[in-house]
Every structure is written in structure tokens, then in C-alpha cells.
Amino acid sequence: MWNGTGALVLGAIGTVAWNWMPALLAGSIIGGYLGSHLAISKGNLWIKRAFEIVTILIGLKLILG
């Protein structure tokens, strides 16, 4: 719901990069499936730790360039 609303607003005020759409949809579907599978098999704590590690690494990449 929120992603659709955001997409409509951004489409109304700017341009939409339609050539990115297949990769974004594939990433969303694959990520949702793998995330659900890992949450069921590894447990919630494992998912939280993996998310924290990825978030910290992305933050460091943004800070350090």
C-alpha cells in the first residue's frame, strides 16, 4: 500500500525509470521469498542480526565512500 502510494506520488512529480522496474520487482520477490524462508528456518534473532550487520555495512560504505 505505502510503496504504491509513494510510486504514484513520485511518478506525478518526477520521472519514473521504467527500465529499472524488472530488476526491482525481481529483487523484491526473491528477497521476500528468501527472507521468509530464512526467518522460518533460522529464527527471528538470526534475521535481526543479519539486518543489523547489513545496515552497519551500508552506513559505513556511505560514510567512507
Secondary structure, DSSP 4 states (H G I P E B T S, - for coil): -HHHHHHHHHHHHS---GGGHHHHHHHHHHHHHHHHHHHHHH-HHHHHHHHHHHHHHHHHHHHH-
